[in-house]
């Protein structure tokens, strides 16, 4: 019986040691980790500015308004000498007319350049050749908007 008591006592003490070891490991795991010292972060690059292009838009009473992202509403009417001078300086602009809308850009693959209208509809890009600088009128733009809009039907 003495041998059994000795074995039992030994077993209980080993079990206590094992339990206390588990408790101390668990307690260590529950402690919040100290924050590591942050490494010097590389300076952030400034965000690229959004690419905003000019807009020619149909307004009320049959007027069209030309809006430049840098200068706001421009003081001239389309189809005037100021209009054609402005068109020559542009690479692209957005047209929002009575019949539809599209983006147009100056296309230099033809001699002396021409303007092309394009709009993506249902994962297909529709593109039309418009006119050279001196012939890019509101009538040409509205006709192109009407033709591109017809692809929606």
Secondary structure, 3 states (H helix, E strand, C coil): CHHHHHHHHHHHHHHHHHHHHHHHHHHHHHCCCCCCCCCCCCCCCCCCCCCCCEEEEECHHHCEEEEECCCEECCCCCCCHHHHHHHHHCCEEEEECCCCEEEEEEECCCCCCEEEEEEEECCEEEEEECCCHHHCCHHHHHHHHHHHHHCCC
